Amino acid sequence: MFTYEFLQQYWWFVVSLLGGLLVFLLFVQGGNAMIFLAGKTEEERQLIVNSTGRKWEFTFTTLVTFGGAFFASFPLFYSTSFSGAYWVWILILITFVFQAVSYEFQTKAGNIIGKNAFRTFLVINGCLGPLLIGTAVGTFFTGSDFVVNKDAVGDSLAPAISSWGSAWHGLEAVANPWNVVLGLAVMCLAMCLGILYMLNNIKDSELEKNLRSQLIPCSLNFVLFFVTFLAYILGSRGFAVDGNGRVFMEEYKYLHNFIQMPVVSAVFIAGVVLVLYGLFRTLLRPGYRKGIWFSGAGTVLAVMGLFFVAGYNGTSYYPSSSDLQSSLTLSNSCSSEFTLKVMTYVSFIIPFVLAYIVYAWRSIDRKSLTKKELQDTGHKY
């Protein structure tokens, strides 16, 4: 029923969708980055923390699911990146652990370091988490320093198929300015989404004014970094794969991908338009509070478009800058046909999971968060 090639393409679609949902849900991190910038009083900071605190599990769960999907469908990527570039992933996980601990302990009895110390951890997670995730994704277009040798499977009792060329183990990604540019774009986008979400979720005139004032520089910085990175990949050489699986450098590869895959281009452009529409309508219309739904949906589509361009149409989605033929493609890094087929049947329950998330989300956000509600409720962060 399903060909092996179709299953590879399908699971890259699933991974791309989860990546898009993850970037959208980084609005939690972006909102936390506003704790001291937009929260001028203790009550306003409590509103921000409790607004994002009701959604942080969604982001963390999606991050774990994204990693799990990559592991199950493209295990060679997982073993190469997570065992080679482990410092980047460890730092990302540490910032998310900071987040979970900070939410749960900042108001607990016996907190000897104070609320603001834990809130500072939330701000660190809000800035560093999206920045590192964006920088890591940037290597999908710029390459990483690794070598893959599948013949090593039979060399010893503990074979190492992939070896990392740098002792920095992933941190060298920040030495490439284009990776950092994408990281900054993701960080600024997360801040924009966080502001849009809180404008929709919190009802407080003074905090709303503060949030809208922060949305202006965040939006401008996002547009600047995003357009810069997009211009770079459209004008750069890309990592192409021929019919025999040989990887080579092709001029304007990612531009060609957009041209040769019009559906992907339409998805990406629609996403970008929706993101900008949500941002600028919120900026231009005082009192408008629904920008998160346009920019959120646009974020999912735009990120999916970037993932499609990185992996489809004969492209290496995880290129090696030190050995081109070690670059990972959908065909040389995926699980077996049987594994992908079984996972495909299991993936059919995803719509039901998404429906439950929508139901839970609506239940949590049925009413806008106010200072009075925080005073009346017994459960708050």
C-alpha positions in Angstrom: 0.0 0.0 0.0 2.8 2.4 1.0 6.1 2.5 -0.9 9.3 3.0 1.0 9.9 6.4 -0.6 6.4 7.5 0.3 6.9 6.6 3.9 10.2 8.5 4.0 8.4 11.6 2.6 5.5 11.2 4.9 7.6 11.0 8.0 9.5 14.1 7.0 6.1 15.8 6.7 5.3 14.6 10.3 8.6 15.9 11.6 8.1 19.2 9.8 4.6 19.6 11.3 5.9 18.9 14.8 8.7 21.4 14.2 6.2 24.0 13.2 4.0 23.3 16.2 7.1 23.5 18.5 8.1 26.9 17.2 4.5 28.2 17.6 4.4 26.9 21.2 7.7 28.7 21.9 5.3 31.7 22.6 5.7 30.4 26.2 9.4 31.1 26.2 8.8 34.4 24.4 6.2 35.5 27.0 8.7 34.7 29.8 11.2 37.0 28.2 8.8 39.8 28.8 8.6 39.3 32.6 10.8 42.3 33.5 10.4 44.2 30.2 6.6 44.4 30.2 5.9 43.6 33.8 6.6 46.8 35.7 4.8 45.8 38.9 4.6 42.6 40.9 1.0 42.1 39.9 1.9 42.4 36.2 4.7 39.9 36.5 2.4 37.5 38.2 -0.1 37.9 35.4 2.7 37.1 32.8 4.0 34.1 34.7 0.5 32.6 35.3 -0.5 33.2 31.7 2.5 31.3 30.2 2.5 28.9 33.2 -0.7 27.3 32.1 0.8 26.3 28.7 4.4 25.3 29.4 3.6 21.6 29.4 2.4 21.8 25.8 5.8 23.2 24.7 7.8 20.7 26.6 5.7 17.8 25.5 6.0 18.9 21.9 9.7 19.2 22.2 10.0 15.6 23.5 7.6 14.4 20.8 9.6 16.2 18.1 12.8 14.5 19.3 11.0 11.1 19.6 9.6 11.3 16.1 13.1 12.1 14.7 14.5 9.2 16.6 12.0 6.7 15.4 11.8 7.8 11.8 15.4 9.0 11.1 17.5 7.3 13.7 20.8 8.1 12.0 20.1 11.8 12.4 19.3 11.3 16.1 22.5 9.2 16.7 24.6 11.7 14.7 23.3 15.0 16.1 22.4 14.0 19.7 25.6 12.1 20.3 27.8 14.5 18.4 26.4 18.0 18.9 25.3 17.1 22.4 26.3 20.3 24.1 23.7 22.2 22.1 21.0 19.8 23.0 22.1 19.6 26.6 21.9 23.3 27.0 18.5 23.4 25.4 17.2 20.7 27.8 18.8 22.5 30.8 17.0 25.7 30.0 13.7 23.8 29.8 14.5 22.1 33.2 15.1 25.7 34.6 11.7 26.5 33.3 9.8 23.7 34.9 11.6 24.1 38.3 11.0 27.9 38.2 7.3 27.6 37.7 6.8 25.1 40.5 9.1 26.6 43.2 9.0 30.4 42.8 6.0 30.7 45.2 6.7 27.7 47.4 7.3 28.1 51.1 11.0 27.9 51.9 12.1 29.6 48.7 15.3 31.2 50.0 16.5 32.7 46.7 13.4 34.8 46.0 10.8 34.9 43.3 12.9 37.1 41.0 15.7 34.6 41.0 13.4 31.9 39.5 11.9 34.5 37.2 15.3 35.3 35.9 15.7 31.6 35.1 12.4 31.8 33.1 13.8 34.8 31.2 17.0 32.8 30.4 14.9 30.0 29.1 12.8 32.5 27.2 15.8 33.9 25.3 18.3 31.0 25.2 15.9 28.2 24.4 14.5 29.6 21.1 18.0 31.0 20.2 19.6 27.6 20.6 16.8 25.8 18.8 17.0 28.2 15.9 20.8 28.0 15.7 20.6 24.2 15.7 18.0 24.3 12.8 20.3 26.7 10.9 22.8 23.8 10.5 20.2 22.1 8.3 21.2 24.7 5.7 24.9 25.4 6.6 26.2 22.0 7.5 27.8 20.4 10.6 31.2 18.9 11.2 30.7 15.1 11.3 31.6 11.9 9.4 29.4 8.9 9.0 30.9 5.4 8.5 28.3 2.7 8.4 31.0 0.0 8.0 32.0 0.7 11.6 29.0 -1.4 12.7 31.0 -4.6 12.6 34.3 -3.1 13.9 33.8 -3.6 17.6 31.3 -4.5 20.3 30.6 -0.7 20.7 30.6 0.7 17.2 30.5 4.4 16.6 28.9 5.0 13.2 29.1 8.8 13.4 32.1 10.8 14.7 32.1 14.6 15.4 35.0 16.5 14.0 35.1 19.3 16.5 35.8 19.2 20.2 33.1 21.8 20.7 30.4 19.1 19.9 27.8 21.4 18.5 28.7 24.7 20.0 30.8 25.5 16.9 27.4 26.2 15.2 27.4 29.7 16.9 30.7 30.4 15.0 28.6 30.5 11.8 26.8 33.9 11.8 24.0 32.6 9.6 23.0 30.0 12.2 22.9 32.7 14.8 20.8 34.9 12.5 18.2 32.2 12.3 18.5 31.7 16.0 17.8 35.4 16.6 14.9 35.3 14.2 13.3 32.4 16.1 14.0 34.2 19.5 12.3 37.4 18.3 9.4 35.5 16.7 8.9 33.7 20.1 8.8 37.0 21.8 6.3 38.4 19.3 4.1 35.3 19.7 4.4 35.5 23.5 3.2 39.1 23.4 0.3 38.3 21.0 -0.8 35.4 23.2 -0.8 37.4 26.4 -2.7 40.2 24.7 -5.3 37.6 23.9 -5.2 35.8 27.3 -4.7 38.7 29.8 -7.2 41.4 30.5 -5.3 44.3 32.1 -5.1 47.8 30.5 -1.7 48.8 31.9 0.0 45.5 31.0 -1.6 45.6 27.6 0.0 49.0 26.9 3.4 47.7 28.1 3.1 44.6 25.9 2.1 46.6 22.8 5.1 48.9 23.3 7.4 45.8 23.4 5.8 44.3 20.3 7.2 47.1 18.0 11.0 46.4 18.5 10.4 42.6 18.6 8.5 42.6 15.3 11.1 44.8 13.6 13.9 42.7 14.8 12.2 39.5 13.7 11.5 40.8 10.2 15.2 42.0 9.9 16.7 38.7 11.0 14.2 36.5 9.1 14.6 38.4 5.8 18.4 38.3 6.2 18.5 34.6 6.7 16.0 34.0 3.9 18.0 36.1 1.5 21.1 34.1 2.5 19.7 30.7 1.7 18.1 31.8 -1.5 21.4 33.1 -2.8 23.7 30.4 -1.4 24.8 27.0 -2.6 22.8 24.1 -1.3 23.5 20.4 -0.6 21.8 18.5 -3.4 21.5 14.7 -3.9 21.5 13.0 -7.3 19.6 9.8 -8.3 22.5 7.6 -7.0 22.5 9.2 -3.6 25.6 11.2 -4.2 25.7 14.6 -2.5 27.0 17.6 -4.3 26.9 21.4 -4.0 24.4 23.1 -6.3 24.1 26.9 -6.9 20.9 28.4 -5.6 19.6 25.0 -4.5 17.1 26.3 -2.0 15.8 28.8 -4.5 15.4 26.0 -7.0 13.5 24.0 -4.4 11.0 26.8 -3.9 10.6 27.2 -7.7 10.3 23.5 -8.4 7.9 22.8 -5.5 5.1 25.4 -6.0 2.9 23.8 -3.3 5.7 24.2 -0.8 6.2 27.8 -1.9 2.5 28.5 -1.4 2.6 27.0 2.1 5.7 29.0 3.0 4.4 32.3 1.6 0.9 31.8 3.2 2.7 31.3 6.5 4.8 34.4 6.2 1.8 36.5 5.2 -0.2 35.2 8.2 2.6 35.9 10.6 3.0 39.5 9.3 -0.8 40.0 9.2 -1.2 39.0 12.9 1.7 41.2 13.9 0.9 44.4 12.0 -2.8 44.3 12.5 -2.2 44.1 16.3 0.2 47.0 16.0 -2.1 49.2 13.9 -5.4 48.4 15.6 -5.5 49.3 19.3 -7.6 46.9 21.2 -7.1 44.1 18.6 -6.4 40.8 20.5 -6.6 38.0 18.0 -3.3 38.3 16.3 -1.9 35.1 18.0 -4.2 32.9 15.9 -3.1 34.4 12.6 0.6 34.6 13.5 0.5 31.2 15.3 -1.0 29.4 12.3 1.4 31.3 10.0 4.4 30.2 12.1 3.4 26.5 11.7 3.1 26.9 7.9 6.3 28.9 7.5 8.4 26.5 9.5 7.0 23.5 7.7 7.9 25.3 4.4 11.5 25.7 5.5 11.7 22.0 6.6 10.3 20.9 3.3 12.8 23.0 1.4 15.6 21.5 3.5 14.6 17.9 3.0 12.5 17.4 -0.1 13.4 17.6 -3.8 16.7 15.7 -3.6 18.2 17.7 -0.7 20.3 16.7 2.2 18.5 17.9 5.3 21.5 17.4 7.6 24.6 18.1 5.5 28.2 17.4 6.6 30.6 20.3 6.0 33.6 18.1 6.4 32.6 15.1 4.2 29.8 15.7 1.7 29.0 12.0 1.3 28.4 11.7 5.0 25.5 14.1 4.7 22.1 12.7 5.8 19.2 12.5 3.4 15.7 11.1 3.8 16.7 7.8 2.1 20.1 7.1 3.8 19.1 8.0 7.4 15.6 6.6 7.8 14.3 3.5 9.7 13.4 0.3 8.0 10.3 0.1 5.8 8.6 -2.1 8.3 9.2 0.3 11.2 8.0 3.3 9.1 4.9 1.4 8.0 4.0 0.5 11.6 4.6 4.0 12.8 2.4 5.4 10.0 -0.6 3.4 11.2 0.1 4.6 14.7 0.3 8.2 13.5 -3.3 8.1 12.4 -4.3 8.8 16.1 -2.5 12.3 15.9 -5.7 14.1 14.9 -7.5 12.8 18.0 -4.5 14.0 20.2 -4.7 17.4 18.5 -8.4 17.5 19.1 -7.9 16.9 22.8 -5.2 19.6 23.0 -7.6 22.1 21.4 -10.3 21.1 23.9 -8.0 21.4 26.9 -6.7 24.8 25.5 -10.2 26.2 25.2 -11.1 25.0 28.7 -8.0 26.7 30.2 -8.5 29.9 28.2 -12.3 30.2 28.5 -11.9 33.4 30.5 -9.3 36.1 30.2 -6.8 36.2 33.1 -7.2 39.2 35.5 -5.6 40.4 38.7 -8.9 39.6 40.5 -8.7 36.0 39.4 -5.2 35.7 40.7 -6.3 37.0 44.0 -9.2 34.5 44.2 -7.6 31.4 43.0 -5.7 29.0 45.2 -3.5 27.6 42.4 -1.1 30.1 40.9 2.6 30.2 40.0 
